[in-house]
Amino acid sequence: MYTTGEKPGKGRYKCVKCGEIIRLDDNSDTLPPCPSCHGTKWTKVG
């Protein structure tokens, strides 16, 4: 599990709270708060 502010690397991440999926395109990108529910916990998908 990852938290907002971490830099987990490229890939798709799903919000644990609401299921929203975001994509990070660069290894230096940081996880934002969820754009839908403002959750801060993420899991990697795919």
PDBQT receptor file of N, H, CA, C and O in Angstrom, charges set to zero:
ATOM      1  N   MET A   1       0.838  -1.184   0.000  1.00  0.00    +0.000 N 
ATOM      2  CA  MET A   1       0.000   0.000   0.000  1.00  0.00    +0.000 C 
ATOM      3  C   MET A   1       0.878   1.240   0.000  1.00  0.00    +0.000 C 
ATOM      4  O   MET A   1       1.933   1.278   0.633  1.00  0.00    +0.000 OA
ATOM      5  N   TYR A   2       0.426   2.239  -0.714  1.00  0.00    +0.000 N 
ATOM      6  H   TYR A   2      -0.430   2.208  -1.229  1.00  0.00    +0.000 HD
ATOM      7  CA  TYR A   2       1.166   3.493  -0.841  1.00  0.00    +0.000 C 
ATOM      8  C   TYR A   2       0.324   4.637  -0.296  1.00  0.00    +0.000 C 
ATOM      9  O   TYR A   2      -0.900   4.535  -0.209  1.00  0.00    +0.000 OA
ATOM     10  N   THR A   3       0.993   5.727   0.069  1.00  0.00    +0.000 N 
ATOM     11  H   THR A   3       1.987   5.809  -0.002  1.00  0.00    +0.000 HD
ATOM     12  CA  THR A   3       0.321   6.885   0.649  1.00  0.00    +0.000 C 
ATOM     13  C   THR A   3       0.610   8.123  -0.184  1.00  0.00    +0.000 C 
ATOM     14  O   THR A   3       1.682   8.254  -0.774  1.00  0.00    +0.000 OA
ATOM     15  N   THR A   4      -0.362   9.032  -0.225  1.00  0.00    +0.000 N 
ATOM     16  H   THR A   4      -1.233   8.926   0.254  1.00  0.00    +0.000 HD
ATOM     17  CA  THR A   4      -0.185  10.314  -0.901  1.00  0.00    +0.000 C 
ATOM     18  C   THR A   4       1.152  10.935  -0.500  1.00  0.00    +0.000 C 
ATOM     19  O   THR A   4       1.505  10.965   0.679  1.00  0.00    +0.000 OA
ATOM     20  N   GLY A   5       1.891  11.432  -1.498  1.00  0.00    +0.000 N 
ATOM     21  H   GLY A   5       1.604  11.407  -2.456  1.00  0.00    +0.000 HD
ATOM     22  CA  GLY A   5       3.194  12.035  -1.256  1.00  0.00    +0.000 C 
ATOM     23  C   GLY A   5       4.362  11.111  -1.554  1.00  0.00    +0.000 C 
ATOM     24  O   GLY A   5       5.492  11.573  -1.710  1.00  0.00    +0.000 OA
ATOM     25  N   GLU A   6       4.103   9.800  -1.635  1.00  0.00    +0.000 N 
ATOM     26  H   GLU A   6       3.185   9.425  -1.508  1.00  0.00    +0.000 HD
ATOM     27  CA  GLU A   6       5.167   8.853  -1.971  1.00  0.00    +0.000 C 
ATOM     28  C   GLU A   6       5.438   8.881  -3.471  1.00  0.00    +0.000 C 
ATOM     29  O   GLU A   6       4.609   9.343  -4.254  1.00  0.00    +0.000 OA
ATOM     30  N   LYS A   7       6.612   8.377  -3.861  1.00  0.00    +0.000 N 
ATOM     31  H   LYS A   7       7.286   8.001  -3.225  1.00  0.00    +0.000 HD
ATOM     32  CA  LYS A   7       6.997   8.250  -5.269  1.00  0.00    +0.000 C 
ATOM     33  C   LYS A   7       7.202   6.774  -5.578  1.00  0.00    +0.000 C 
ATOM     34  O   LYS A   7       8.337   6.297  -5.607  1.00  0.00    +0.000 OA
ATOM     35  N   PRO A   8       6.106   6.043  -5.812  1.00  0.00    +0.000 N 
ATOM     36  CA  PRO A   8       6.217   4.586  -5.986  1.00  0.00    +0.000 C 
ATOM     37  C   PRO A   8       6.635   4.143  -7.381  1.00  0.00    +0.000 C 
ATOM     38  O   PRO A   8       6.839   2.951  -7.611  1.00  0.00    +0.000 OA
ATOM     39  N   GLY A   9       6.766   5.078  -8.315  1.00  0.00    +0.000 N 
ATOM     40  H   GLY A   9       6.600   6.047  -8.129  1.00  0.00    +0.000 HD
ATOM     41  CA  GLY A   9       7.189   4.719  -9.671  1.00  0.00    +0.000 C 
ATOM     42  C   GLY A   9       6.037   4.737 -10.661  1.00  0.00    +0.000 C 
ATOM     43  O   GLY A   9       4.877   4.929 -10.296  1.00  0.00    +0.000 OA
ATOM     44  N   LYS A  10       6.392   4.530 -11.935  1.00  0.00    +0.000 N 
ATOM     45  H   LYS A  10       7.334   4.374 -12.232  1.00  0.00    +0.000 HD
ATOM     46  CA  LYS A  10       5.392   4.538 -12.998  1.00  0.00    +0.000 C 
ATOM     47  C   LYS A  10       4.370   3.445 -12.777  1.00  0.00    +0.000 C 
ATOM     48  O   LYS A  10       4.675   2.392 -12.218  1.00  0.00    +0.000 OA
ATOM     49  N   GLY A  11       3.149   3.707 -13.224  1.00  0.00    +0.000 N 
ATOM     50  H   GLY A  11       2.901   4.562 -13.679  1.00  0.00    +0.000 HD
ATOM     51  CA  GLY A  11       2.125   2.679 -13.166  1.00  0.00    +0.000 C 
ATOM     52  C   GLY A  11       0.762   3.235 -12.828  1.00  0.00    +0.000 C 
ATOM     53  O   GLY A  11       0.569   4.444 -12.700  1.00  0.00    +0.000 OA
ATOM     54  N   ARG A  12      -0.179   2.316 -12.687  1.00  0.00    +0.000 N 
ATOM     55  H   ARG A  12      -0.022   1.334 -12.791  1.00  0.00    +0.000 HD
ATOM     56  CA  ARG A  12      -1.546   2.690 -12.335  1.00  0.00    +0.000 C 
ATOM     57  C   ARG A  12      -1.789   2.353 -10.870  1.00  0.00    +0.000 C 
ATOM     58  O   ARG A  12      -1.350   1.318 -10.369  1.00  0.00    +0.000 OA
ATOM     59  N   TYR A  13      -2.497   3.249 -10.200  1.00  0.00    +0.000 N 
ATOM     60  H   TYR A  13      -2.853   4.090 -10.607  1.00  0.00    +0.000 HD
ATOM     61  CA  TYR A  13      -2.766   3.098  -8.774  1.00  0.00    +0.000 C 
ATOM     62  C   TYR A  13      -4.239   3.300  -8.499  1.00  0.00    +0.000 C 
ATOM     63  O   TYR A  13      -4.872   4.198  -9.055  1.00  0.00    +0.000 OA
ATOM     64  N   LYS A  14      -4.784   2.450  -7.629  1.00  0.00    +0.000 N 
ATOM     65  H   LYS A  14      -4.270   1.720  -7.177  1.00  0.00    +0.000 HD
ATOM     66  CA  LYS A  14      -6.210   2.494  -7.305  1.00  0.00    +0.000 C 
ATOM     67  C   LYS A  14      -6.409   2.997  -5.885  1.00  0.00    +0.000 C 
ATOM     68  O   LYS A  14      -5.752   2.535  -4.953  1.00  0.00    +0.000 OA
ATOM     69  N   CYS A  15      -7.324   3.952  -5.729  1.00  0.00    +0.000 N 
ATOM     70  H   CYS A  15      -7.858   4.328  -6.487  1.00  0.00    +0.000 HD
ATOM     71  CA  CYS A  15      -7.655   4.471  -4.405  1.00  0.00    +0.000 C 
ATOM     72  C   CYS A  15      -8.331   3.375  -3.593  1.00  0.00    +0.000 C 
ATOM     73  O   CYS A  15      -9.296   2.764  -4.050  1.00  0.00    +0.000 OA
ATOM     74  N   VAL A  16      -7.822   3.126  -2.388  1.00  0.00    +0.000 N 
ATOM     75  H   VAL A  16      -7.037   3.622  -2.017  1.00  0.00    +0.000 HD
ATOM     76  CA  VAL A  16      -8.376   2.086  -1.523  1.00  0.00    +0.000 C 
ATOM     77  C   VAL A  16      -9.798   2.452  -1.085  1.00  0.00    +0.000 C 
ATOM     78  O   VAL A  16     -10.640   1.575  -0.892  1.00  0.00    +0.000 OA
ATOM     79  N   LYS A  17     -10.055   3.741  -0.932  1.00  0.00    +0.000 N 
ATOM     80  H   LYS A  17      -9.371   4.454  -1.089  1.00  0.00    +0.000 HD
ATOM     81  CA  LYS A  17     -11.342   4.206  -0.406  1.00  0.00    +0.000 C 
ATOM     82  C   LYS A  17     -12.475   4.128  -1.432  1.00  0.00    +0.000 C 
ATOM     83  O   LYS A  17     -13.563   3.645  -1.118  1.00  0.00    +0.000 OA
ATOM     84  N   CYS A  18     -12.222   4.606  -2.673  1.00  0.00    +0.000 N 
ATOM     85  H   CYS A  18     -11.338   4.998  -2.929  1.00  0.00    +0.000 HD
ATOM     86  CA  CYS A  18     -13.330   4.686  -3.641  1.00  0.00    +0.000 C 
ATOM     87  C   CYS A  18     -13.104   3.916  -4.937  1.00  0.00    +0.000 C 
ATOM     88  O   CYS A  18     -14.040   3.745  -5.719  1.00  0.00    +0.000 OA
ATOM     89  N   GLY A  19     -11.879   3.449  -5.180  1.00  0.00    +0.000 N 
ATOM     90  H   GLY A  19     -11.119   3.588  -4.545  1.00  0.00    +0.000 HD
ATOM     91  CA  GLY A  19     -11.613   2.672  -6.389  1.00  0.00    +0.000 C 
ATOM     92  C   GLY A  19     -11.176   3.483  -7.599  1.00  0.00    +0.000 C 
ATOM     93  O   GLY A  19     -10.938   2.915  -8.665  1.00  0.00    +0.000 OA
ATOM     94  N   GLU A  20     -11.065   4.795  -7.456  1.00  0.00    +0.000 N 
ATOM     95  H   GLU A  20     -11.258   5.256  -6.590  1.00  0.00    +0.000 HD
ATOM     96  CA  GLU A  20     -10.585   5.651  -8.551  1.00  0.00    +0.000 C 
ATOM     97  C   GLU A  20      -9.188   5.198  -8.975  1.00  0.00    +0.000 C 
ATOM     98  O   GLU A  20      -8.354   4.876  -8.129  1.00  0.00    +0.000 OA
ATOM     99  N   ILE A  21      -8.937   5.174 -10.281  1.00  0.00    +0.000 N 
ATOM    100  H   ILE A  21      -9.615   5.436 -10.968  1.00  0.00    +0.000 HD
ATOM    101  CA  ILE A  21      -7.616   4.773 -10.786  1.00  0.00    +0.000 C 
ATOM    102  C   ILE A  21      -6.923   5.988 -11.401  1.00  0.00    +0.000 C 
ATOM    103  O   ILE A  21      -7.513   6.725 -12.190  1.00  0.00    +0.000 OA
ATOM    104  N   ILE A  22      -5.665   6.178 -11.025  1.00  0.00    +0.000 N 
ATOM    105  H   ILE A  22      -5.185   5.579 -10.383  1.00  0.00    +0.000 HD
ATOM    106  CA  ILE A  22      -4.843   7.235 -11.609  1.00  0.00    +0.000 C 
ATOM    107  C   ILE A  22      -3.600   6.584 -12.209  1.00  0.00    +0.000 C 
ATOM    108  O   ILE A  22      -3.278   5.437 -11.898  1.00  0.00    +0.000 OA
ATOM    109  N   ARG A  23      -2.915   7.315 -13.060  1.00  0.00    +0.000 N 
ATOM    110  H   ARG A  23      -3.177   8.247 -13.313  1.00  0.00    +0.000 HD
ATOM    111  CA  ARG A  23      -1.689   6.799 -13.667  1.00  0.00    +0.000 C 
ATOM    112  C   ARG A  23      -0.551   7.774 -13.407  1.00  0.00    +0.000 C 
ATOM    113  O   ARG A  23      -0.693   8.983 -13.596  1.00  0.00    +0.000 OA
ATOM    114  N   LEU A  24       0.575   7.231 -12.971  1.00  0.00    +0.000 N 
ATOM    115  H   LEU A  24       0.691   6.249 -12.818  1.00  0.00    +0.000 HD
ATOM    116  CA  LEU A  24       1.788   8.025 -12.850  1.00  0.00    +0.000 C 
ATOM    117  C   LEU A  24       2.661   7.700 -14.058  1.00  0.00    +0.000 C 
ATOM    118  O   LEU A  24       2.933   6.532 -14.335  1.00  0.00    +0.000 OA
ATOM    119  N   ASP A  25       3.098   8.730 -14.774  1.00  0.00    +0.000 N 
ATOM    120  H   ASP A  25       2.877   9.679 -14.548  1.00  0.00    +0.000 HD
ATOM    121  CA  ASP A  25       3.847   8.538 -16.013  1.00  0.00    +0.000 C 
ATOM    122  C   ASP A  25       5.352   8.587 -15.834  1.00  0.00    +0.000 C 
ATOM    123  O   ASP A  25       6.091   8.238 -16.755  1.00  0.00    +0.000 OA
ATOM    124  N   ASP A  26       5.821   9.009 -14.678  1.00  0.00    +0.000 N 
ATOM    125  H   ASP A  26       5.221   9.292 -13.930  1.00  0.00    +0.000 HD
ATOM    126  CA  ASP A  26       7.252   9.177 -14.473  1.00  0.00    +0.000 C 
ATOM    127  C   ASP A  26       7.631   8.648 -13.092  1.00  0.00    +0.000 C 
ATOM    128  O   ASP A  26       6.842   8.733 -12.151  1.00  0.00    +0.000 OA
ATOM    129  N   ASN A  27       8.831   8.108 -12.975  1.00  0.00    +0.000 N 
ATOM    130  H   ASN A  27       9.472   8.040 -13.739  1.00  0.00    +0.000 HD
ATOM    131  CA  ASN A  27       9.285   7.581 -11.683  1.00  0.00    +0.000 C 
ATOM    132  C   ASN A  27       9.424   8.656 -10.613  1.00  0.00    +0.000 C 
ATOM    133  O   ASN A  27       9.481   8.338  -9.425  1.00  0.00    +0.000 OA
ATOM    134  N   SER A  28       9.481   9.928 -11.017  1.00  0.00    +0.000 N 
ATOM    135  H   SER A  28       9.435  10.186 -11.982  1.00  0.00    +0.000 HD
ATOM    136  CA  SER A  28       9.618  11.003 -10.034  1.00  0.00    +0.000 C 
ATOM    137  C   SER A  28       8.269  11.609  -9.641  1.00  0.00    +0.000 C 
ATOM    138  O   SER A  28       8.219  12.508  -8.801  1.00  0.00    +0.000 OA
ATOM    139  N   ASP A  29       7.163  11.120 -10.246  1.00  0.00    +0.000 N 
ATOM    140  H   ASP A  29       7.203  10.390 -10.929  1.00  0.00    +0.000 HD
ATOM    141  CA  ASP A  29       5.833  11.627  -9.896  1.00  0.00    +0.000 C 
ATOM    142  C   ASP A  29       5.445  11.190  -8.485  1.00  0.00    +0.000 C 
ATOM    143  O   ASP A  29       5.759  10.077  -8.063  1.00  0.00    +0.000 OA
ATOM    144  N   THR A  30       4.761  12.073  -7.764  1.00  0.00    +0.000 N 
ATOM    145  H   THR A  30       4.506  12.977  -8.107  1.00  0.00    +0.000 HD
ATOM    146  CA  THR A  30       4.277  11.728  -6.432  1.00  0.00    +0.000 C 
ATOM    147  C   THR A  30       2.785  11.438  -6.483  1.00  0.00    +0.000 C 
ATOM    148  O   THR A  30       2.057  12.021  -7.286  1.00  0.00    +0.000 OA
ATOM    149  N   LEU A  31       2.336  10.533  -5.622  1.00  0.00    +0.000 N 
ATOM    150  H   LEU A  31       2.927  10.059  -4.969  1.00  0.00    +0.000 HD
ATOM    151  CA  LEU A  31       0.910  10.227  -5.549  1.00  0.00    +0.000 C 
ATOM    152  C   LEU A  31       0.156  11.421  -4.970  1.00  0.00    +0.000 C 
ATOM    153  O   LEU A  31       0.530  11.942  -3.919  1.00  0.00    +0.000 OA
ATOM    154  N   PRO A  32      -0.904  11.855  -5.651  1.00  0.00    +0.000 N 
ATOM    155  CA  PRO A  32      -1.713  12.966  -5.137  1.00  0.00    +0.000 C 
ATOM    156  C   PRO A  32      -2.795  12.433  -4.201  1.00  0.00    +0.000 C 
ATOM    157  O   PRO A  32      -2.978  11.221  -4.090  1.00  0.00    +0.000 OA
ATOM    158  N   PRO A  33      -3.510  13.333  -3.530  1.00  0.00    +0.000 N 
ATOM    159  CA  PRO A  33      -4.759  12.884  -2.897  1.00  0.00    +0.000 C 
ATOM    160  C   PRO A  33      -5.701  12.428  -4.015  1.00  0.00    +0.000 C 
ATOM    161  O   PRO A  33      -5.601  12.921  -5.138  1.00  0.00    +0.000 OA
ATOM    162  N   CYS A  34      -6.593  11.515  -3.731  1.00  0.00    +0.000 N 
ATOM    163  H   CYS A  34      -6.674  11.115  -2.818  1.00  0.00    +0.000 HD
ATOM    164  CA  CYS A  34      -7.527  11.028  -4.741  1.00  0.00    +0.000 C 
ATOM    165  C   CYS A  34      -8.361  12.189  -5.286  1.00  0.00    +0.000 C 
ATOM    166  O   CYS A  34      -8.924  12.964  -4.513  1.00  0.00    +0.000 OA
ATOM    167  N   PRO A  35      -8.442  12.314  -6.627  1.00  0.00    +0.000 N 
ATOM    168  CA  PRO A  35      -9.227  13.405  -7.196  1.00  0.00    +0.000 C 
ATOM    169  C   PRO A  35     -10.728  13.264  -6.958  1.00  0.00    +0.000 C 
ATOM    170  O   PRO A  35     -11.459  14.248  -7.064  1.00  0.00    +0.000 OA
ATOM    171  N   SER A  36     -11.198  12.063  -6.639  1.00  0.00    +0.000 N 
ATOM    172  H   SER A  36     -10.604  11.264  -6.553  1.00  0.00    +0.000 HD
ATOM    173  CA  SER A  36     -12.633  11.850  -6.426  1.00  0.00    +0.000 C 
ATOM    174  C   SER A  36     -13.059  12.001  -4.967  1.00  0.00    +0.000 C 
ATOM    175  O   SER A  36     -14.031  12.693  -4.660  1.00  0.00    +0.000 OA
ATOM    176  N   CYS A  37     -12.307  11.334  -4.062  1.00  0.00    +0.000 N 
ATOM    177  H   CYS A  37     -11.518  10.773  -4.311  1.00  0.00    +0.000 HD
ATOM    178  CA  CYS A  37     -12.748  11.312  -2.656  1.00  0.00    +0.000 C 
ATOM    179  C   CYS A  37     -11.732  11.903  -1.689  1.00  0.00    +0.000 C 
ATOM    180  O   CYS A  37     -11.988  11.963  -0.486  1.00  0.00    +0.000 OA
ATOM    181  N   HIS A  38     -10.584  12.341  -2.196  1.00  0.00    +0.000 N 
ATOM    182  H   HIS A  38     -10.376  12.293  -3.173  1.00  0.00    +0.000 HD
ATOM    183  CA  HIS A  38      -9.502  12.912  -1.383  1.00  0.00    +0.000 C 
ATOM    184  C   HIS A  38      -8.860  11.898  -0.447  1.00  0.00    +0.000 C 
ATOM    185  O   HIS A  38      -8.222  12.270   0.538  1.00  0.00    +0.000 OA
ATOM    186  N   GLY A  39      -9.032  10.602  -0.761  1.00  0.00    +0.000 N 
ATOM    187  H   GLY A  39      -9.549  10.300  -1.561  1.00  0.00    +0.000 HD
ATOM    188  CA  GLY A  39      -8.359   9.565   0.011  1.00  0.00    +0.000 C 
ATOM    189  C   GLY A  39      -6.850   9.632  -0.178  1.00  0.00    +0.000 C 
ATOM    190  O   GLY A  39      -6.362  10.247  -1.126  1.00  0.00    +0.000 OA
ATOM    191  N   THR A  40      -6.116   8.998   0.727  1.00  0.00    +0.000 N 
ATOM    192  H   THR A  40      -6.512   8.498   1.497  1.00  0.00    +0.000 HD
ATOM    193  CA  THR A  40      -4.657   9.074   0.680  1.00  0.00    +0.000 C 
ATOM    194  C   THR A  40      -3.975   7.717   0.626  1.00  0.00    +0.000 C 
ATOM    195  O   THR A  40      -2.749   7.650   0.715  1.00  0.00    +0.000 OA
ATOM    196  N   LYS A  41      -4.729   6.633   0.484  1.00  0.00    +0.000 N 
ATOM    197  H   LYS A  41      -5.725   6.687   0.412  1.00  0.00    +0.000 HD
ATOM    198  CA  LYS A  41      -4.152   5.292   0.421  1.00  0.00    +0.000 C 
ATOM    199  C   LYS A  41      -4.369   4.705  -0.968  1.00  0.00    +0.000 C 
ATOM    200  O   LYS A  41      -5.471   4.758  -1.513  1.00  0.00    +0.000 OA
ATOM    201  N   TRP A  42      -3.299   4.144  -1.533  1.00  0.00    +0.000 N 
ATOM    202  H   TRP A  42      -2.403   4.101  -1.090  1.00  0.00    +0.000 HD
ATOM    203  CA  TRP A  42      -3.319   3.625  -2.892  1.00  0.00    +0.000 C 
ATOM    204  C   TRP A  42      -2.733   2.227  -2.949  1.00  0.00    +0.000 C 
ATOM    205  O   TRP A  42      -1.866   1.879  -2.147  1.00  0.00    +0.000 OA
ATOM    206  N   THR A  43      -3.211   1.411  -3.914  1.00  0.00    +0.000 N 
ATOM    207  H   THR A  43      -3.915   1.694  -4.565  1.00  0.00    +0.000 HD
ATOM    208  CA  THR A  43      -2.589   0.124  -4.220  1.00  0.00    +0.000 C 
ATOM    209  C   THR A  43      -2.256   0.128  -5.711  1.00  0.00    +0.000 C 
ATOM    210  O   THR A  43      -2.951   0.753  -6.512  1.00  0.00    +0.000 OA
ATOM    211  N   LYS A  44      -1.188  -0.575  -6.067  1.00  0.00    +0.000 N 
ATOM    212  H   LYS A  44      -0.624  -1.083  -5.416  1.00  0.00    +0.000 HD
ATOM    213  CA  LYS A  44      -0.788  -0.636  -7.480  1.00  0.00    +0.000 C 
ATOM    214  C   LYS A  44      -1.650  -1.671  -8.198  1.00  0.00    +0.000 C 
ATOM    215  O   LYS A  44      -1.916  -2.749  -7.666  1.00  0.00    +0.000 OA
ATOM    216  N   VAL A  45      -2.083  -1.330  -9.414  1.00  0.00    +0.000 N 
ATOM    217  H   VAL A  45      -1.867  -0.454  -9.845  1.00  0.00    +0.000 HD
ATOM    218  CA  VAL A  45      -2.863  -2.265 -10.224  1.00  0.00    +0.000 C 
ATOM    219  C   VAL A  45      -2.146  -2.518 -11.533  1.00  0.00    +0.000 C 
ATOM    220  O   VAL A  45      -1.366  -1.688 -12.001  1.00  0.00    +0.000 OA
ATOM    221  N   GLY A  46      -2.420  -3.676 -12.121  1.00  0.00    +0.000 N 
ATOM    222  H   GLY A  46      -3.054  -4.350 -11.741  1.00  0.00    +0.000 HD
ATOM    223  CA  GLY A  46      -1.818  -4.009 -13.420  1.00  0.00    +0.000 C 
ATOM    224  C   GLY A  46      -0.399  -4.366 -13.261  1.00  0.00    +0.000 C 
ATOM    225  O   GLY A  46       0.273  -4.676 -14.245  1.00  0.00    +0.000 OA
TER     226      GLY A  46
